[in-house]
Amino acid sequence: MTAFNPSASEAVNLTVRLCCIGRAINLAELVVARSERRTGGMLNWKIAGLILNAQPAGVSRIRASRIARLSGAVNKRCVGMSSSVFNWLLWIEAAVILGLFLFPAVLILKVIVVLCLLIEMKRHYFSVDGSDEMTLLCLTATCLAGFGDSNRYVAFFLAAELALAYTTAGAYKAASPFWQKGKALLHITRTKAFGHKQVSKLLHRYPLLSRYSELALVLWESGFLIALIAPRPVLWGILAAGVIFHLSCAGVMGLNTFLWAFSAGYPCVIFANEQLHLVLKTPVDGYLTLALSILVAGAVVFEGWRFSRSAEEEQAAAKQSPEAAGMRSLASF
């Protein structure tokens, strides 16, 4: 690694190590929440297995019986193991994660961690979130690294996937009436699962802080694609904003593994940025960055204007027909 320009293999190895840290935190959370894995807990297999073993909807009875037998065998032997066996599996995974952190290029260790993660996601599907899916994607992709020039393609793939994940999330928020009202963060911090009493009071006291924080988040997520071509100072700013965002989510919402799952792709973004700059010379990269920034900001502003206009139309219609306005408001969600 020279001047923060990792090679493809170094970027992939950093990705694996960051995923290992996230997996270690996840295992620690399972230890802390071991009461949930006991009888009556949300993560207990006797409860989760009832839904997984149910007959799939829209499938013929004969085919459903075959699927049920296959699914039942897999669930019983691989997923629905006893609690004592599952606890041993967690200890084994912890040891493998330590080994993988020290030797990130060993294929068999990555395969074992992926299989363990699949079992845990199937067994604890009530608690599966985006960080589990991103970690699974990163580790599965890195299993293909090390064969010839495959490190390069894996790094480009993970950089593109990360940009797609952030951009999709930003575009969804920009078009969502829930976020366009400027009170999404306030409502989230008031929930029992992801809430924070002090932060909720702060956002309630300063509504502009909530509104502009949401706008900054939408702009950052929607424009993350710019990181692939941006000049280095802009790239560092985008990645630093991502770290701050995920640290905030960990502190406020308790999403402790998102930081490691998503920042695991940052080394690959840095590698992709460096490779693309072999083609995009200065000042072309700056012009493209400026153009894309204006395009993203314009799209977000347009969505906000479109929402405010529809809200004004609903208010005008409410004066004439309150029932019809109410139906349109419900349809917007």
Secondary structure as GFF3:
##gff-version 3
##sequence-region A 1 333
A	DSSP	alpha_helix	8	32	.	.	.	ID=ss1
A	DSSP	three_ten_helix	34	37	.	.	.	ID=ss2
A	DSSP	alpha_helix	45	52	.	.	.	ID=ss3
A	DSSP	alpha_helix	61	74	.	.	.	ID=ss4
A	DSSP	pi_helix	75	79	.	.	.	ID=ss5
A	DSSP	alpha_helix	83	102	.	.	.	ID=ss6
A	DSSP	alpha_helix	107	123	.	.	.	ID=ss7
A	DSSP	three_ten_helix	125	127	.	.	.	ID=ss8
A	DSSP	alpha_helix	130	142	.	.	.	ID=ss9
A	DSSP	alpha_helix	150	175	.	.	.	ID=ss10
A	DSSP	alpha_helix	177	180	.	.	.	ID=ss11
A	DSSP	alpha_helix	184	188	.	.	.	ID=ss12
A	DSSP	alpha_helix	197	205	.	.	.	ID=ss13
A	DSSP	alpha_helix	207	222	.	.	.	ID=ss14
A	DSSP	three_ten_helix	224	228	.	.	.	ID=ss15
A	DSSP	alpha_helix	232	253	.	.	.	ID=ss16
A	DSSP	alpha_helix	258	263	.	.	.	ID=ss17
A	DSSP	alpha_helix	266	276	.	.	.	ID=ss18
A	DSSP	alpha_helix	284	320	.	.	.	ID=ss19
A	DSSP	alpha_helix	322	331	.	.	.	ID=ss20
###
